[in-house]
């Protein structure tokens, strides 16, 4: 592969990678040793976040993923499989949030969850 072709491929790969990263939602797990799930829900709602409700037993995974993908900037949803995992819109920052600083929430990808 010549240098020009390599550079074009690398730039394309970078932009594809950025699009994937930018579209990923922010997963926030409640540290249940420090805070109850209900208390975390109340705190986020008191801060102005709107919880998106759905029927866990009736909703299929495809429609759940559609709800996640269409979250508004002020909405969050509780995960379909893990009740202590909340999903926020991408680029939501929690690094300075009091719950994060106090160890009550953990920022991670859903894939990294192990129990």
C-alpha positions, -999 to +999 in steps of 0.1 A: +000+000+000+015+034-009+018+062+016-011+083+001-035+053+002-024+045+038-029+081+050-064+082+034-073+049+050-060+060+084-080+092+083-111+073+073-106+048+101-101+077+126-134+093+116-153+060+117-137+054+152-147+089+164-183+084+152-186+051+171-171+067+202-193+098+200-225+077+196-218+055+227-240+063+256-226+071+291-231+042+315-233+050+352-234+022+377-246+028+412-222+016+439-249-002+460-224-004+489-226+034+492-260+043+478-293+026+471-306+026+436-338+044+446-318+072+462-297+076+431-328+078+410-342+105+432-310+125+432-307+125+394-344+134+390-340+162+416-311+175+395-335+179+365-328+146+347-360+129+333-361+092+337-375+074+307-399+047+318-406+014+301-421-020+309-391-042+316-411-074+311-429-064+279-402-045+261-379-064+238-342-056+235-344-040+201-370-014+212-350-008+243-319+000+222-340+023+201-350+042+233-314+044+244-303+058+210-330+084+211-324+098+246-327+136+248-300+156+264-319+157+297-330+121+298-317+088+312-329+053+313-324+024+337-308-006+320-330-034+308-307-061+324-290-045+353-311-023+375-282-005+391-270+007+357-282+040+343-277+051+307-273+087+299-268+105+265-233+104+251-208+131+262-226+135+295-198+143+320-198+130+355-162+135+364-170+165+387-204+151+399-206+148+437-218+112+435-188+103+414-164+121+437-179+104+467-176+069+451-214+064+449-214+060+412-189+043+388-184+053+352-179+024+329-190+006+297-217-020+300-192-046+286-169-041+316-195-050+342-185-081+361-203-095+391 
